[in-house]
Amino acid sequence: MIEARDLHKEFKTAVVKEGRFSGLRTLFSREYRMKEAVRGISFQVERGEFVGYIGPNGAGKSTTIKMLTGILHPTSGEVSVGGYNPHRDRRKAVRQLGVVFGQRSQLWWDLPVKDSYDILAEMYGVTAAEKRQRLGRFAELLNLDEFWQTPVRKLSLGQRMRADIAAALLHDPELLFLDEPTIGLDVHAKVNIREFLRVLNRDFGKTILLTTHDMDDIEQLCGRVMVINHGTLTYDGSIPSLRETIGLPTRMTLKFRGPFQVPDNFAASASAGVFRILGVEGDTVRLEADRREIRAVDIIRELDGWGEIDDISMEEPEFEEVIRRFSSS
Ligand SMILES: Nc1ncnc2c1ncn2[C@@H]1O[C@H](COP(=O)(O)OP(=O)(O)OP(=O)(O)O)[C@@H](O)[C@H]1O
């Protein structure tokens, strides 16, 4: 459905002058600096996949998406979307895809939502019957009736996002690019959007590429995640194996019934090499362990020798933390 082969994008920017008349001097300067925003990215997305595309600010996500949608031309490399080159066959490629930018609406600010749909339908050559049928499929899920007659500028952010997603689906594309679709939404609105995206992918078979800084979006929706950092893909695979790759420690809290004793020689023991005690308070020991090196059951067995264990709780690292570590490594 999408294929990117050794994509590169360089931007040429004027070197900013400092001091007096800096603005004017920058404008007339012939000094440029090259910025390589995307440095040789290759990937394939198959029909029906739900892929998260994530990375820190300035990593190159938007630049990649702009190349996939034909807005930017790659410096080198090949892109194909639904079998078309988005730059050369812009019209055909665009028919295959819908795009939603969380930060920017594609609807007309002062018009009622329904009028924007009429214009978009006209632009894409969608008949009135097709428009009615397609919007009808999603009307209930997106609660379109609630704001059908309302000018876009009066919509809440959650309503606007729902209106924008419906707009992107009007020409019935196979593929959907979503850039921060839950940004700024409250918890309830986020849940609604996520549920809708899940249905779109699962029941309507849409292929979705999602860019977001919200790791809950990724964890709840995406079967696959691609991580970009400094213009290079640093990970492409499932979330569980990403967790595994990072190997962030699992935290455990063990509560003892009655007195217990941490062995005097614990620091020098083999166990100290595979799990680390974070604190001992009253009847509780907190520790962390790399689960690639030791199984939880072996830790429990070991601590059972220190006293009578009453309760055990375990905490996996937050996905947010996994990504932060991954991106800074
Ligand atoms: N038109 C441009 N001219 C010059 N440099 C650019 C241009 N667009 C992007 N860049 C630079 O390319 C790099 C990648 O930017 P990009 O917008 O793709 O990152 P991003 O991962 O989408 O970030 P964010 O999460 O902040 O949106 C950044 O260093 C950015 O400053």
The ligand as an SDF file (V2000), in Angstrom:
LIG
                    3D

 31 33  0  0  0  0  0  0  0  0999 V2000
   10.7970   23.7980    5.1730 N   0  0  0  0  0  0  0  0  0  0  0  0
   11.8570   23.5510    5.9470 C   0  0  0  0  0  0  0  0  0  0  0  0
   12.9960   24.2650    5.7860 N   0  0  0  0  0  0  0  0  0  0  0  0
   14.0870   24.0100    6.5420 C   0  0  0  0  0  0  0  0  0  0  0  0
   14.1500   23.0720    7.5200 N   0  0  0  0  0  0  0  0  0  0  0  0
   13.0280   22.3300    7.7160 C   0  0  0  0  0  0  0  0  0  0  0  0
   11.8340   22.5300    6.9500 C   0  0  0  0  0  0  0  0  0  0  0  0
   10.8890   21.6390    7.3870 N   0  0  0  0  0  0  0  0  0  0  0  0
   11.4840   20.9240    8.3770 C   0  0  0  0  0  0  0  0  0  0  0  0
   12.7610   21.3340    8.5830 N   0  0  0  0  0  0  0  0  0  0  0  0
   13.7180   20.7780    9.5520 C   0  0  0  0  0  0  0  0  0  0  0  0
   13.7990   19.3790    9.3380 O   0  0  0  0  0  0  0  0  0  0  0  0
   13.8560   18.6630   10.5710 C   0  0  0  0  0  0  0  0  0  0  0  0
   12.6860   17.6770   10.6510 C   0  0  0  0  0  0  0  0  0  0  0  0
   11.4740   18.3980   10.7840 O   0  0  0  0  0  0  0  0  0  0  0  0
   10.0130   17.7190   10.8360 P   0  0  0  0  0  0  0  0  0  0  0  0
    9.0000   18.8130   10.8540 O   0  0  0  0  0  0  0  0  0  0  0  0
    9.9180   16.6900    9.7720 O   0  0  0  0  0  0  0  0  0  0  0  0
   10.0690   16.9870   12.2630 O   0  0  0  0  0  0  0  0  0  0  0  0
    8.8970   16.2740   13.0860 P   0  0  0  0  0  0  0  0  0  0  0  0
    9.4380   14.9520   13.4810 O   0  0  0  0  0  0  0  0  0  0  0  0
    7.6350   16.3000   12.3120 O   0  0  0  0  0  0  0  0  0  0  0  0
    8.7680   17.1930   14.3640 O   0  0  0  0  0  0  0  0  0  0  0  0
    7.4670   17.6090   15.2630 P   0  0  0  0  0  0  0  0  0  0  0  0
    7.1690   16.4300   16.1170 O   0  0  0  0  0  0  0  0  0  0  0  0
    8.0170   18.7530   16.0590 O   0  0  0  0  0  0  0  0  0  0  0  0
    6.3800   17.9880   14.3210 O   0  0  0  0  0  0  0  0  0  0  0  0
   13.8350   19.7170   11.6610 C   0  0  0  0  0  0  0  0  0  0  0  0
   15.1670   19.9950   12.0370 O   0  0  0  0  0  0  0  0  0  0  0  0
   13.2240   20.9210   10.9740 C   0  0  0  0  0  0  0  0  0  0  0  0
   13.6950   22.1280   11.5530 O   0  0  0  0  0  0  0  0  0  0  0  0
  1  2  1  0
  2  3  1  0
  2  7  2  0
  3  4  2  0
  4  5  1  0
  5  6  2  0
  6  7  1  0
  6 10  1  0
  7  8  1  0
  8  9  2  0
  9 10  1  0
 10 11  1  0
 11 12  1  0
 11 30  1  0
 12 13  1  0
 13 14  1  0
 13 28  1  0
 14 15  1  0
 15 16  1  0
 16 17  2  0
 16 18  1  0
 16 19  1  0
 19 20  1  0
 20 21  2  0
 20 22  1  0
 20 23  1  0
 23 24  1  0
 24 25  2  0
 24 26  1  0
 24 27  1  0
 28 29  1  0
 28 30  1  0
 30 31  1  0
M  END
$$$$
